[in-house]
């Protein structure tokens, strides 16, 4: 099954999951990048990120060069900010509406509780079949082998 993992990574947690998806599912990966990356360092990054979520800001993404029709399964994921998907994910889901696809969702967060993040993503993915979802709590701070096992087990469930 040809698989694409689309992700946004702020601190590297989602990038780790995407790398593991590449290994365990032989997935292609596509990293979402914002055009204007100011305010992305130091303490201000938390204030700026929370402000984007509260105000519903959707940053402009760098152009994507991918044909979604080439893939049977599309996995979408990234960090949770203030109980919501990171604004870059919302930008992607708004600008590139997928239709008639098998999709799966992953979130990375500090608390282990994605809040309404996956529900919000699913609402923007109407017209698709959401095969599954999973939450990773600070994967960079956990045993990489255990994280890899969790990713591998999830992929096995998705490709049944």
Secondary structure, 3 states (H helix, E strand, C coil): CCEEEEECCCCCHHHHHHHHHHHHHCCEEEECCECCCCCCCCCHHHHHHHHHHHHCCCCCECCCCCCHHHCCEEEEEEEEECCEECHHHHHHHHHCCCCCCEEEEEEEECCCCCCCHHHHHHHHCCCCEEEEEEEEECHHHCCHHHHHHHHHHHHHHHCC
